Amino acid sequence: MSLPPLPAAQSPTSRASAKQHTAGSAAILLMCSAIASGLLGLVRIKVINQLWGAGPEQDAYQAAFKLPDLLAYFLIGGAASISLITILNRYRERGSEDGGDRALSVILTTMLVVLGGGILLGEIFAPQFLLLANKGFRAHPETLALCVHMTRIILPAQLFFFVGSVMGSRLQVRKIFIYQAFAPLIYNSGIILGALLFHRQLGVSSLAYGVLVGMFLGFGLLNSFGAFRTGLHFRPILGFRDPAFLEWLKLSLPLMIGVSLVMFDGYFLNYFASVREGGITLISNAKLLFNAPFNVIGPAAGAASLPFFASLFQQNRAHDFSASVSRAVSRLFCVGMIVSAWMIALGPWLMDLFRGGKFHRSDAAATTQLFVILAGTLALWAVQGIYARAFYAASDTKTPAITGTLITVLSAPMYWALFHALGLRGLAIASDIGIFVQTASLAILLHRKRLVSFAHLEYAELARALLAAVIAYAAAAVAAHFLPPVSTHPRDLLTIAAASLAWAAAAALTLLATGSKLPRQILRRR
């Protein structure tokens, strides 16, 4: 982290300005990145399923992420980027670049010490945590031991993730998203290459080493390189009482101590699914495959919108702030409903693509059931991220933290009851109910606080998109069922391609016939 600043003849301002994005172009860039990363993610799932199937080894690998993720959630909590963007944006608005760089240096140095201590404790107490977090591992000590081993490999990756988040905040404030766009591509490539090149020598642990290397190169190194290219003057400053660190901590603390169903949904799913061998793999596959389209339309738009929302709020443009958030919510919800229709209609054929090797047809069928249940809430998962970022842009991290904590605590009995009544399908239903409550609560609270008014939602567009989704689902389902029964992956692809054309044509024609603005908005963003 000692790269020299750029010489005066190539000032960071002049070199970065050409790469700055508007909210729309930034969202499109990150969506393109998410599409490419999503495709790599699908390849990753296929490779892992092929090599290890739905069994104890993949169960252990999927569960190995939970302690590192929990550590990052409570010690970083998204605050590395969310709170720091707010602080750095204020320094930039005031023209104090040196002040912003010093604040970044203090926060990064101090939190690396804290995070390092947390990782050390995680390495020591990994066995105890994993026994508590995975009910079924108590009866399978071999799976537990393998999970502990991989957890200890993955834990240090959080250091690189934190560095990348901090450096990425500086880039986002300058509306530079190109480095952030490439980070997940490198990360996914690391896991895939680790599996393909070293699975014979290292077994399933090759995936954990791939995670570590991918996180270092994709997030830590790449974002740091980008930040220094913009002229960052970093110097290690340890300061637990420094005003900049205390301000960041005040904003971040609610995110660190508050819990959210968005995060803990995965812990509830793992805890109960672990009682069935392969259960973690099946529910994790359904969630990962659900996340492929979600990661295209959700986090990309959310990450791109936060600095713009923050700028509007800090300029006291309350009406524009409310209208911008509502417009983003309306468009995302419209797109989410239409994409959900495609996912539900083509679920069996999409899931069958991941059959092969040690992942059998029965595993693909079980995953399909879970995937179809989860797919109906794609729009809600995307929209809750926008509503949460509206709070963060307004420097209010307490409200979403308290709300998320209450919803998470109250949801735990629901996951237990539905799992015991319906098995893994009950867990998927509980996940859907939970995200509905989470999203609705954030929307209502924003309205009551007069930050984002319900009046600014585009209700007519939402109605048109709902109609388009219903008709597109019917078109895709009919087209798929008219084709011969599936028996091979080429037939899967043929069915998906034909039904997707029917889905797209039906959705587009319905939107155009009803006078929707969505097609023009998408084309204009393109």
N, C-alpha and C positions, 0 to 999 in steps of 0.2 A: 504494500500500500504506500510505496514511496515514489510513485511515478512523478516526474517533474511536471510543473505547469507548462502549458503551451507558450512558446515565445510570442512576443508582442505582434510580430508580423502575421501570426495566425491566431488571432484572439479567439477565445472560446465563444464570445458573443457572435462573432461573424460566422464561425464555423457551425455553431449549433442552430442558428436562426433558420437555415435552410431546411433543417430536419424537424422543426416545430410543427405540431399538428393542431388542427381544430378538434373539437369534441367528436365530430363525425368522422374525420379522417383517422383520428386516433382509435376510435372504436372499430373502424374497418380494418386497420392494420392489425390490431389485437385479435379481431375475429379471424382474419386470415391466418395469423399465427396459431390461434386456437384450433382452426380446422386442420392445419398441418400437424399440430401437436396431437389433436384428437385421432388423426389417422395413424400416427405413430403409436398412440396409446392403444388403439385397436390391435395393431401388430403386436404390441407388448403383451396384451391379454391372450392373443392367439398363441404366441410362443410359450408363455407360461402354462396355459392350459394344455398345450400339446405335450410339454415335457413333464408336468407334474400332476395334471388332472385335478379332480375335486377330492382331495385327500388330506391327510395330516400335514404333509410338507407345505402345500400351498396355504392351508389354514394357518400354519405357523408363520409363514411369510406375511400374509395379510395382517395378522395380529401384531406383527413386529413393529408396525407403524404407530400403534396407539400411544405408547409411552413417549416417543419423540414428538408426536403431534400434540400430545397433552402438554409437554414441557414448553413447546413453542407457543401454544395457546395461552398459557398462564404467564410466561415470562416475556413473550413478544405480543401475543394476543392480537395480531394484526396491527398493533400499535406502532410497530416499526415504520410502517408506511402511512397509516391513516393519521396518526397524531403528528408525525414528523412533517407530513405534507402541509398540514395547517400551519405549523410553526415556520417552516422554510418559506412558505408562500407569503407570510406576513413580512419576513425579512426582505424578500424580493420586491414586494410592493413598496417597501420603504427605500429601496435602492441600497440595502446594506448586505452586499454579497459576503464580505468578510465576517460579519456577524452570523450569517447563516452557516458558513463553513465552520466557524468555531463551535456553534451549537451542535452541528452534526458530529464534529470530532469528540466533543464531551459525551454526547449520548452514545455514540458507537463504542468508544473506549470503555466507558463505565459499564454498559450493558454486556459487553463481551466478557467482562470479569464475572458479572452476575450469572450470565448464561453458562459460562464455563463451570462455575460451581454447581449449577443445576444439573449439568450433564454428568459431572462426577458422581453426584448423588444418584442420578438415574442409572448409571453403570453399576453402582453398588446394590441398589434395591430393585433392580429389574425383576428378579424372580418373584418377589413378594407382590409387586404391582400386577404382574401378568396373571398370577393366581387369583387376585381379586377381580381383575377385568375380564377374565374368560372362565366362566363357571365350569365348562366342560374339561378344561385342561387338568383339573384336579385328578381326574381318572386316567390321564394319559401323560405320564411324566416324560416320555420321549418327545412328545410334541412340545411340551413346556420347555424342555432343555434346548430344543432347536430354536424355539421362538426367542428365548433369552439370548442365545448366541447372536441371532440376527439383529435383535433390538440393540445390542451393545455395538454392533457395527454401524447401524443407522444413526444412533444418537448424535455423534459429532457432526453429522450433516447439518444439524440445526444452526451451528455456528456460521456456516457458509450461507445458509438461508437468511439469517439475520443480517449479515453483511450485505448480501444482495438486496434485501428489502430497504435498508438504509440508503444505499447508493442509488437504488431505483427511485427512492423518494425525491432525491435531488434532480434526477432526470425527469420525473413526472412533473415537478413544479415548473420545469422549463419546457414542458409539453413535448418531450422527446421520449418516444416509446419503442424505438427500433430495437434496443438492447433487451427490453422486457419481452419483446415479441419472439426473440430467438432463444431465450433462456429455457422455456419448457421443451423446445425441440432437442436441445442438447441433453437435458435431463432424461427424457424418454429414451434417447439414443443410448445413453450410458447403461440403462437397465437392460435394453434389448441386447446390446453387444456383450454385456456381462453374462447374460444367459447363454447366448449362442457360442461364445468363445470359451467359457470356463465352466459350463455346467457339469462336464465330465470330471474335472479336477476338484471343483468346490461344491458340487451339488446345488441345492436350492440357495445356499449362501452366496452363490455368484450374483444373485439378484440384489442382495443387500450391499455388496461391494459396488455394484453398478449404480445403486442409489447414491452412495457416498461420492463416487467420482463424478456422476452427473450433476449433483448438487454443487460440488466445488467448481466445476467448469462452467455450468450453465447459469448459476445464480451468483455465486460469490465472485468469481474471476471476471465474467463478462460484464456485469453491472458496474464493478469497480473500474474496469477499463473505460467504460462509457462515462462514468462520473469524472474521472481524472481528465478525460479528453475535453470536458466542458470547463476545465480550469479549476477543479476542486483543490483547495489548499488544506490538506488533512495533516493534523499532527496529534499524536496520542495525548489526551488530556483526561486524567482520572479525576472525577469531581462529583461525588455523591451529594455535595451541598451546593454545587454550582447552580445559579439561577436557571440556566437553560435546561439542565437535566431535571430540576425540580418542576419546571413548567411542563416538560414532556411527561414526567411521571404523573403529574396531576391529571393531565388529559388521558394518559394511558392506563392509569390504575383501574378505572372501572372496566376497561376491556380485559385487563389481566385477571381481576378477581371475579368478574361476572362470567356466567356461563351462558351458552347459547345452544338451542336445540340444533342449529345448523352444524355445530361441532359435535355435540354429544349424541346426536342421532346414530352416528357410527358406533359409538361405545355401547349404546343400548342394543343395537343389532348384533354386535360381536358377542356380547355377554350371553345373550340367550341362544344365538345360533351355534355357539361353541359346544353345546351339549350333543350336537349331532355331527358325526365325522363328515367333513366336507361341507358342513352348514355355513361356516364362515366364508368358504370359497364361493358357494352359490349366491349368497346374499351380497358379497363383495363384488362378484362379477356383474350382478344385476345393477348395482349402484354405479360401478365403473362404466358400464355400457350406457346407462342413463346419463351419466355425467359427460359423455362424449358430445352430444348436441347441446347439453346445458352449458358446457364450458365455452361453446362458441358464442351463444347469445347472452349469457349471464355475466360472468366475471369480466369478460372483455369490455363490455359496455360499462360495467361498474367501475373498473379501474380507470377507464378513460374519462369517466364523468366526474370523479371526485375532485380533481383540481379545478375544474370549471365550476362545479357547485360551490366550492370553497371561495373561489374568486368572486362570484356573484353575491354570496352572503357577506363577505367582508367589505364589499362595496355598498352594502345596505340596499341592495336591489331586491326587496322582499317579494314583490310580485313576479319579477323575472325568475327568482329562485324557485318559487312555488310552481310556476308554469313549466320551467325546465325539467324539474323532477317529475311532474305529472306527465309531461310529454314523453319522457324516457320510459316511465312506467307503462304508459298506454301502448307505446310501440312494442316494448318488450313482451307485454302480455299478449298482444295480438300475434306476434311471431311465435311465441311459446305455445299458444293454443293450436296453431296450424301445424307446427312441428310435432306436437303431441299426437295429433291425429295420424300422422305418418308413422310414428313410433308404435302406436297401439295396433294399427292395421297390419304392419309388417313385422311385428315382434317375432313370430315363429321363424320366419326366414332369416331375419337378422341374427337371431341367437344360434341358428343352425350353422352359420358360418364359423362359429368358434368350436364346433364339434371336431374331434379328431385326436389321434394319439391316445393319451390317457383320459381325455375328456369325452365321455360317452354321450350317446343320443339321449339317454335318460337325464343326464346332467344338463344338457342343453334345454330339454323340455321343462325341467324344474326351474331353471334360470328364466325361461320365457314367462312363466306365470308371475314371478316376482317383478320382472322388468315391465310387463304390461300394467301391473298395479301402480308401480312407481311413475310410469310415463305420464299419467294424467295430471301430475302436479308440476310439470316442467316450468310452466309460466310462473307459478308461485315461487319456486326456488330462484328463478331469475329476478323476479321483482323484489323479493325481500332484500336482496343485495343493494338495490337502488335506494330503497327506503332507509336501510341502515346507513348508507353513505350520506344521505341527506342529514341525518343526525350528526354524523361525524363532521361534515362540512360546516355545520352550525356550531361546532365545538361542544356538542352535547354528547358525551360518551356514557354518561350515567344512565340516562333513560333506556337506551337499548340494552345496556348491561343488566339493569334491574329487571326489565321485562323478560329478557332471555332467561335469566336465572329462575324466575318464578315459573315460566312455562316449562322449562326443563324439569324442575322438581315435580311439578304437577303431572307431567307426561309419563314419568317412570312407571306408575301403576298401570297406565294404559298399555304400555309395551308389554308388561308382564301378563296382563289379562288376555290381550289379543294373541300373544304367543302361545299361551296355554290352551286357548280355545281353537286357534287355527294354524299353529305351527309357524313356519317361515312366512307364509302368506299373511298371517296376522301381524308380523313385524313390519312388512311392507305397508299394510293398511295403517298401522300406527304412525309410521313415518309420514304418510300423506296427511293424516289428521293433524299431526304436530306442526308441519310446515304451513298448513292453512291457518292455524291459530297464531303462529309466529308472525306471518305476513300481515294478517288482518290487524293484529295488535299494534304493530309498528305504524300502519297506515292511519289507524284511529288516533294514536297518540300524536303523530305529526299534525293531523287536522286539528286536534284540540289545542295544541300549542301554537296554532296559527302559523305554522311553518310551511306546510304543504296542504292546500285546500282540496277537498274532494271535488269542488266545482271545476277545477282545472283538468280533471280527467277527461279523456276524449271518449265519451260513452258511445257515441254513434259509431266510431271506429271499432270499439270493442265488440259491439253487436254485429257489425259486418264481418269481423274476423271470426267470431263464434259460428256464424252461419257458414262461412267458408270452410272452417275446420270440420264441421259436421258433413258437409257435402264432399269435401276432399277425402275424409275417412271412408265414406261409402264408396267413392270411386276407386280408391286404392284397394279396399277389401274385395270388391267385386272383381277387379282386374286380377288380383292375386289368386282368387279361387277359381277363375276360369282357366288358369294354366294347369299343366299336368302336375301331379303330386311331386313333391320334392324328394330327391334321392341322392343328389350330389351337390357339391358346392357351386359348380357352374350353373346348375338349375336354380339354386338359391339366388345367385347374382342375376340371372335372367328374370326371375320373378320380381326381385326387388327393383330392377331397372324398369320393367314394364309398369308395375304398380306405382312406382315413383313418378313416372310420366303422367299417369292418370291423376295422381294426387296433385301434382303441380299444376296441371291444366285446369282441373276442377277448382282449385283454390284461386288461381289467377283469374279465371273467368268469373267466378262469383264475386271477387273483390272489384273487378272492373265493372261488372253489371250493376253492383250496388253503389258505385261511385266512391269507393274507398280511396283514400289518399296514400295508403300504405305502399302500393306498387311504385308510385312516383317517388315517394320518399326513399325507398330502397334503391331505386335506380339513381337518384340524385346523390345518395351517399356513395354509391359505387363510383 
